[in-house]
Amino acid sequence: MFYLEIPINAVYHYKNFYVGAGPYFGYGLMGTWKWSAPGDSDSGNLFEKDDYGYSRADFGAKIQAGYRLNEKISLGLDYGIGLTKLERDWDNSPKNSVLSLSVSYWF
């Protein structure tokens, strides 16, 4: 699944370290499901109502931490956990989560 995500984080800096947290809003751009068994297979769009009908809208919480190596380069680690049910009709619906490592270059 591919989502466009817009985070809104409050970030605290101490020397070269930083930590932050806040909500994020996401929108599902595309995603597919695939199923296969010996001699049979199928696939479809995760966001189509006729297939799985996953919700395109996502909302969640994000935390982040990082270290600024110098004036131009920083390293970061983020974790986001979705709070929105992907499948509206399931009681135990899956939710999005992401762990990301970043290298940033400041202009």
ZAKOL-199695 format. One line per 3 residues: number of its first residue (from 1); their letters; for each residue z, x, y of N, C-alpha, C, O. Coordinates in nm, 4 decimals, decimal comma, always signed. Each point is the difference from the previous one (the first is absolute). Layout:
ZAKOL-199695
NUM) a) Z/X/Y/Z/X/Y/Z/X/Y/Z/X/Y ~ ...
This chain:
ZAKOL-199695
1) mfy) +0,0000/+0,0842/-0,1168/+0,0000/-0,0842/+0,1168/+0,0000/+0,0893/+0,1239/+0,0677/+0,1027/+0,0041 ~ -0,1430/-0,1428/+0,0944/-0,0073/+0,0725/+0,1257/+0,0489/-0,0904/+0,1116/-0,0522/-0,1098/+0,0191 ~ +0,1526/+0,1559/+0,0549/+0,0596/-0,0747/+0,1096/-0,0114/+0,0779/+0,1299/+0,0102/+0,1227/+0,0009
4) lei) -0,0309/-0,1936/+0,1076/+0,0147/+0,0555/+0,1336/+0,1444/-0,0277/+0,0386/+0,0441/-0,1149/-0,0015 ~ +0,0294/+0,2197/+0,0359/+0,1426/-0,0137/+0,0260/+0,0322/+0,0437/+0,1421/-0,0486/+0,1031/+0,0466 ~ +0,1309/-0,1819/+0,0220/+0,0440/+0,0326/+0,1350/+0,1526/+0,0084/-0,0016/+0,0682/-0,1024/-0,0045
7) pin) -0,0142/+0,2265/+0,0082/+0,1459/+0,0150/+0,0012/+0,0542/+0,0020/+0,1437/-0,0687/+0,0423/+0,0930 ~ +0,1911/-0,0881/-0,0773/+0,0710/+0,0086/+0,1280/+0,1334/+0,0669/-0,0318/+0,0936/-0,0648/-0,0469 ~ -0,0862/+0,1959/+0,0733/+0,1171/+0,0777/-0,0389/+0,0787/+0,0480/+0,1207/-0,0574/+0,0380/+0,1021
10) avy) +0,1889/-0,0400/-0,1147/+0,0878/+0,0675/+0,0945/+0,0285/+0,1368/-0,0614/+0,0422/+0,0087/-0,1153 ~ -0,0652/+0,0979/+0,1917/+0,0110/+0,1360/-0,0540/+0,1014/+0,0795/+0,0808/-0,0013/-0,0018/+0,1231 ~ +0,0894/+0,0717/-0,1943/+0,1000/+0,0872/+0,0604/-0,0379/+0,1448/-0,0291/-0,0250/+0,0358/-0,1151
13) hyk) +0,0206/+0,0471/+0,2184/-0,0336/+0,1420/-0,0135/+0,1257/+0,0832/+0,0225/+0,0766/-0,0254/+0,0929 ~ -0,0563/+0,1242/-0,1781/+0,1066/+0,0975/+0,0175/-0,0574/+0,1373/-0,0326/-0,0329/+0,0295/-0,1149 ~ +0,0216/+0,0532/+0,2172/-0,0647/+0,1307/-0,0109/-0,1390/-0,0206/-0,0586/-0,0812/-0,0694/+0,0611
16) nfy) +0,0509/+0,1264/-0,1758/-0,1335/-0,0154/-0,0601/-0,0061/-0,1110/-0,1045/-0,1062/-0,0230/-0,0577 ~ +0,2157/-0,0456/+0,0318/+0,0037/-0,1062/-0,1004/-0,0146/-0,1367/+0,0672/+0,0331/-0,0168/+0,1173 ~ -0,0829/-0,0798/-0,1933/-0,0038/-0,1373/+0,0491/+0,0222/-0,0969/-0,1163/-0,0351/+0,0298/-0,1142
19) vga) +0,0928/-0,1440/+0,1439/+0,0168/-0,1100/-0,0957/-0,0330/-0,1290/+0,0745/+0,0193/-0,0093/+0,1212 ~ -0,0683/-0,0882/-0,1932/-0,0351/-0,1257/+0,0634/-0,0002/-0,1147/-0,0989/+0,0015/+0,0199/-0,1214 ~ -0,0035/-0,1397/+0,1757/-0,0040/-0,1207/-0,0825/-0,0532/-0,1149/+0,0847/+0,0057/+0,0029/+0,1229
22) gpy) -0,0572/-0,1037/-0,1915/-0,0474/-0,1183/+0,0692/-0,0858/-0,0867/-0,0899/-0,0227/+0,0332/-0,1163 ~ -0,0246/-0,1437/+0,1699/-0,0852/-0,0904/-0,0779/-0,1458/+0,0454/+0,0027/-0,0406/+0,0809/+0,0835 ~ -0,0359/-0,1349/-0,1763/-0,1449/+0,0183/+0,0049/-0,0672/-0,1331/-0,0298/+0,0560/-0,0864/-0,0674
25) fgy) -0,1755/+0,0723/+0,1183/-0,0833/-0,1163/-0,0265/-0,1285/+0,0505/-0,0639/-0,0579/+0,0982/+0,0465 ~ +0,0133/-0,1637/-0,1514/-0,1198/+0,0447/-0,0689/-0,0964/-0,1143/-0,0252/+0,0389/-0,1167/-0,0057 ~ -0,1668/+0,1531/-0,0095/-0,1039/-0,0976/-0,0310/-0,0884/+0,0568/-0,1097/-0,0549/+0,1090/+0,0155
28) glm) +0,0402/-0,1812/-0,1263/-0,0804/+0,0442/-0,1136/-0,1477/-0,0009/+0,0312/-0,0570/-0,1053/+0,0286 ~ -0,0059/+0,2218/-0,0337/-0,1432/+0,0107/+0,0277/-0,0836/-0,0250/-0,1244/-0,0998/-0,0719/+0,0055 ~ +0,1400/+0,1313/-0,1183/-0,0734/-0,0224/-0,1248/+0,0852/+0,0430/-0,1186/+0,0927/+0,0799/+0,0135
31) gtw) -0,1257/-0,1340/-0,1283/+0,0694/+0,0333/-0,1232/-0,0652/-0,0697/-0,1175/-0,0527/-0,1104/+0,0141 ~ +0,0561/+0,1736/-0,1290/-0,0590/-0,0578/-0,1216/+0,0992/+0,0051/-0,1142/+0,0897/+0,0842/-0,0027 ~ -0,1068/-0,1742/-0,0901/+0,0742/+0,0052/-0,1252/-0,0994/+0,0256/-0,1112/-0,1162/-0,0396/+0,0085
34) kws) +0,1628/+0,1061/-0,1130/-0,0852/+0,0288/-0,1160/+0,0799/-0,0257/-0,1263/+0,1202/+0,0256/-0,0067 ~ -0,1902/-0,0768/-0,0928/+0,0603/-0,0277/-0,1301/-0,0999/+0,0417/-0,1054/-0,1196/-0,0262/+0,0131 ~ +0,1681/+0,0910/-0,1177/-0,0913/+0,0359/-0,1089/+0,0732/-0,0017/-0,1331/+0,1200/+0,0261/-0,0089
37) apg) -0,1952/-0,0569/-0,0912/+0,0457/+0,0019/-0,1391/-0,1210/+0,0450/-0,0820/-0,1124/-0,0029/+0,0501 ~ +0,1331/+0,0435/-0,1720/-0,1165/+0,0406/-0,0804/-0,1058/-0,1098/-0,0044/+0,0245/-0,1101/-0,0494 ~ -0,1430/+0,1424/+0,1022/-0,1112/-0,0943/-0,0019/-0,0008/-0,1024/+0,1117/-0,0885/-0,0855/+0,0036
40) dsd) +0,1848/+0,0915/+0,0881/+0,0067/-0,0993/+0,1066/+0,0609/+0,0627/+0,1249/+0,0883/+0,0851/-0,0095 ~ -0,1355/-0,1272/+0,1263/+0,0587/+0,0468/+0,1254/-0,0345/-0,0994/+0,1104/-0,0921/-0,0805/-0,0132 ~ +0,1675/+0,0881/+0,1213/-0,0221/-0,0883/+0,1135/+0,0602/+0,0652/+0,1233/+0,0857/+0,0876/-0,0119
43) sgn) -0,1296/-0,1295/+0,1308/+0,0558/+0,0508/+0,1239/-0,0236/-0,1028/+0,1101/-0,0798/-0,0923/-0,0162 ~ +0,1492/+0,1089/+0,1275/-0,0160/-0,0930/+0,1108/+0,0709/+0,0487/+0,1246/+0,0561/+0,1096/+0,0016 ~ -0,0585/-0,1907/+0,1026/+0,0609/+0,0307/+0,1289/+0,1438/-0,0524/+0,0004/+0,0233/-0,1177/-0,0274
46) lfe) +0,0727/+0,2049/+0,0585/+0,1401/-0,0410/+0,0015/+0,0320/-0,1047/+0,1055/+0,0936/-0,0782/-0,0169 ~ -0,1696/+0,0757/+0,1251/+0,0315/-0,0884/+0,1103/-0,0743/-0,1339/-0,0045/+0,0236/-0,0853/+0,0856 ~ -0,1120/+0,0648/-0,1821/-0,0725/-0,1267/-0,0121/+0,0892/-0,1058/-0,0637/+0,0698/+0,0274/-0,0976
49) kdd) -0,0722/-0,1452/+0,1514/+0,0814/-0,1102/-0,0545/-0,0388/-0,0335/-0,1441/+0,0860/-0,0389/-0,0790 ~ -0,2134/+0,0532/+0,0436/-0,0454/-0,0316/-0,1348/+0,0471/+0,1021/-0,1026/+0,0093/-0,0312/-0,1187 ~ +0,0209/+0,1541/+0,1636/+0,0501/+0,1020/-0,0917/+0,1528/-0,0005/+0,0047/+0,0620/-0,0967/-0,0442
52) ygy) -0,0010/+0,2007/+0,0958/+0,1460/+0,0060/+0,0052/+0,0577/-0,0609/+0,1265/+0,1135/-0,0477/-0,0015 ~ -0,1878/+0,0480/+0,1099/+0,0469/-0,0609/+0,1232/+0,1162/+0,0721/+0,0655/+0,0853/-0,0643/+0,0612 ~ -0,0799/+0,1971/-0,0727/+0,1062/+0,0758/+0,0654/-0,0059/-0,0229/+0,1510/-0,1075/-0,0194/+0,0567
55) sra) +0,2215/+0,0218/+0,0060/+0,0087/-0,0161/+0,1446/-0,0513/+0,1254/+0,0702/+0,0365/+0,1114/-0,0377 ~ -0,1199/-0,1284/+0,1382/-0,0472/+0,1151/+0,0785/+0,1080/+0,0494/+0,0954/+0,0060/+0,1195/+0,0291 ~ +0,0792/-0,2088/+0,0199/+0,1044/+0,0376/+0,0954/+0,1165/+0,0660/-0,0722/+0,0425/-0,0450/-0,1065
58) dfg) +0,0083/+0,1520/+0,1658/+0,1154/+0,0702/-0,0565/+0,0937/+0,0387/+0,1134/-0,0438/+0,0325/+0,1103 ~ +0,1717/-0,0365/-0,1388/+0,1033/+0,0386/+0,0945/+0,1041/+0,0778/-0,0777/+0,0329/-0,0367/-0,1128 ~ +0,0199/+0,1440/+0,1712/+0,0990/+0,0775/-0,0715/+0,0790/+0,0916/+0,0909/-0,0085/-0,0088/+0,1225
61) aki) +0,0857/+0,0973/-0,1844/+0,0834/+0,0960/+0,0712/-0,0428/+0,1409/-0,0378/-0,0438/+0,0257/-0,1122 ~ +0,0575/+0,0644/+0,2079/-0,0433/+0,1375/-0,0220/+0,1068/+0,0959/+0,0514/+0,0621/-0,0237/+0,1035 ~ -0,0417/+0,1333/-0,1782/+0,0848/+0,1092/+0,0459/-0,0832/+0,1281/-0,0031/-0,0940/+0,0120/-0,0786
64) qag) +0,1291/+0,0826/+0,1640/-0,0756/+0,1230/+0,0052/+0,0926/+0,1157/+0,0386/+0,1032/-0,0192/+0,0642 ~ -0,1430/+0,1389/-0,1051/+0,0704/+0,1227/+0,0363/-0,1031/+0,1112/+0,0055/-0,1015/-0,0043/-0,0695 ~ +0,1281/+0,1035/+0,1525/-0,0956/+0,1084/+0,0094/+0,0550/+0,1202/+0,0725/+0,1133/+0,0007/+0,0481
67) yrl) -0,1971/+0,1011/-0,0418/+0,0354/+0,1264/+0,0630/-0,1196/+0,0507/+0,0789/-0,1118/+0,0054/-0,0512 ~ +0,1362/+0,0311/+0,1749/-0,1067/+0,0552/+0,0843/+0,0031/+0,1524/-0,0138/+0,0949/+0,0654/+0,0432 ~ -0,2001/-0,0102/-0,1039/-0,0060/+0,1434/-0,0267/-0,0129/+0,0809/+0,1287/+0,0632/+0,1046/+0,0153
70) nek) -0,1452/-0,1537/+0,0766/-0,0195/+0,0634/+0,1304/-0,0493/-0,1073/+0,0967/+0,0114/-0,1189/-0,0298 ~ -0,0654/+0,1579/+0,1438/-0,0451/-0,0988/+0,0990/-0,1191/-0,0823/-0,0465/-0,0262/-0,1067/+0,0555 ~ -0,0455/+0,1532/-0,1546/-0,1244/-0,0654/-0,0419/+0,0056/-0,0680/-0,1365/-0,0733/-0,0964/-0,0218
73) isl) +0,1575/+0,1427/-0,0714/-0,0039/-0,0489/-0,1385/+0,1360/-0,0549/-0,0425/+0,1038/+0,0612/+0,0253 ~ -0,1061/-0,1778/-0,0905/+0,1223/-0,0568/-0,0577/-0,0292/-0,0530/-0,1399/-0,1134/-0,0353/-0,0321 ~ +0,2177/+0,0304/-0,0504/-0,0061/-0,0535/-0,1363/+0,0902/-0,1224/-0,0064/+0,1092/-0,0001/+0,0568
76) gld) -0,1548/-0,1041/-0,1259/+0,0796/-0,1214/-0,0071/-0,0051/-0,0668/-0,1364/-0,0935/+0,0196/-0,0776 ~ +0,1962/-0,0988/+0,0505/+0,0103/-0,0785/-0,1223/+0,0387/-0,1410/+0,0412/+0,0985/-0,0191/+0,0714 ~ -0,1752/-0,0800/-0,1158/+0,0247/-0,1410/+0,0333/+0,0142/-0,0809/-0,1281/-0,0631/+0,0301/-0,1014
79) ygi) +0,1473/-0,1340/+0,1073/+0,0089/-0,0964/-0,1094/+0,0003/-0,1395/+0,0602/+0,0782/-0,0290/+0,0906 ~ -0,1649/-0,0565/-0,1403/-0,0058/-0,1381/+0,0452/+0,0154/-0,0949/-0,1173/-0,0577/+0,0219/-0,1065 ~ +0,1354/-0,1271/+0,1261/+0,0186/-0,1005/-0,1049/-0,0372/-0,1367/+0,0563/+0,0497/-0,0425/+0,1043
82) glt) -0,1382/-0,0245/-0,1761/-0,0453/-0,1315/+0,0420/+0,1060/-0,1063/-0,0230/+0,0719/+0,0031/-0,0999 ~ -0,0629/-0,0963/+0,1923/+0,0944/-0,1109/-0,0128/-0,0712/-0,1318/-0,0274/+0,0643/-0,1018/-0,0257 ~ -0,1969/+0,1040/+0,0313/-0,0812/-0,1197/-0,0214/-0,0469/-0,0072/-0,1453/-0,0452/+0,0998/-0,0562
85) kle) +0,0562/-0,2178/-0,0039/-0,0530/-0,0201/-0,1345/-0,1524/+0,0050/+0,0039/-0,0625/-0,0686/+0,0809 ~ +0,0028/+0,1493/-0,1677/-0,1458/+0,0080/-0,0036/-0,0611/-0,1252/-0,0609/-0,1023/-0,0491/+0,0477 ~ +0,1637/-0,0019/-0,1513/-0,0482/-0,1214/-0,0671/+0,0958/-0,1134/+0,0354/+0,1149/-0,0010/-0,0443
88) rdw) -0,1614/-0,0922/+0,1226/+0,0856/-0,1061/+0,0531/+0,0631/-0,0883/-0,1071/+0,1107/-0,0505/+0,0187 ~ -0,1805/+0,0312/-0,1313/+0,0465/-0,0946/-0,1011/+0,0899/+0,0608/-0,1064/+0,0523/-0,0741/-0,0832 ~ -0,0321/+0,2042/+0,0817/+0,0837/+0,0648/-0,1008/+0,1415/+0,0173/+0,0532/+0,0196/+0,0391/+0,1151
91) dns) +0,0787/-0,0683/-0,1994/+0,1389/+0,0228/+0,0397/+0,0298/+0,1497/+0,0107/+0,0672/+0,0436/+0,0934 ~ -0,1170/+0,0341/-0,1882/+0,0215/+0,1453/-0,0008/-0,1268/+0,0725/+0,0443/-0,0471/+0,0912/-0,0679 ~ -0,0071/-0,1319/+0,1807/-0,1245/+0,0560/+0,0511/+0,0145/+0,1485/+0,0315/+0,1046/+0,0432/+0,0486
94) pkn) -0,2090/+0,0353/-0,0761/+0,0049/+0,1403/+0,0416/-0,0010/+0,0107/+0,1522/-0,0476/-0,0895/+0,0697 ~ +0,1013/+0,2010/-0,0196/+0,0003/+0,0282/+0,1434/-0,0533/+0,1405/+0,0200/+0,0121/+0,0850/-0,0882 ~ -0,0708/-0,0609/+0,2038/-0,0534/+0,1321/+0,0297/+0,1111/+0,1009/+0,0234/+0,1067/-0,0343/+0,0509
97) svl) -0,1323/+0,1589/-0,0883/+0,0853/+0,1119/+0,0383/-0,0887/+0,1234/+0,0087/-0,0996/+0,0117/-0,0714 ~ +0,1371/+0,0797/+0,1596/-0,0809/+0,1201/+0,0192/+0,0910/+0,1176/+0,0337/+0,0969/-0,0132/+0,0747 ~ -0,1308/+0,1279/-0,1317/+0,0645/+0,1268/+0,0314/-0,1109/+0,0918/+0,0484/-0,0995/+0,0188/-0,0701
100) sls) +0,1150/+0,0392/+0,1895/-0,1076/+0,0829/+0,0536/+0,0539/+0,1303/+0,0582/+0,1098/+0,0056/+0,0555 ~ -0,1892/+0,0960/-0,0700/+0,0267/+0,1311/+0,0564/-0,1056/+0,0249/+0,1065/-0,1182/-0,0252/-0,0237 ~ +0,1578/+0,0735/+0,1385/-0,0968/+0,0199/+0,1084/+0,0117/+0,1406/+0,0599/+0,1074/+0,0601/+0,0036
103) vsy) -0,2199/-0,0115/+0,0421/-0,0091/+0,1222/+0,0798/-0,0662/-0,0424/+0,1300/-0,1111/-0,0532/-0,0012 ~ +0,1785/+0,0763/+0,1132/-0,0515/-0,0440/+0,1292/-0,0319/+0,1201/+0,0886/+0,0708/+0,1006/+0,0007 ~ -0,1795/-0,1152/+0,0734/-0,0372/+0,1001/+0,0990/+0,0035/-0,0670/+0,1370/-0,0683/-0,1001/+0,0217
106) wf) +0,1460/+0,1535/+0,0694/+0,0171/-0,0572/+0,1330/-0,0949/+0,0672/+0,0980/-0,0001/+0,1225/+0,0116 ~ -0,0805/-0,2010/+0,0589/-0,0946/+0,0538/+0,0985/+0,0688/+0,0262/+0,1326/-0,0640/+0,0455/+0,0949
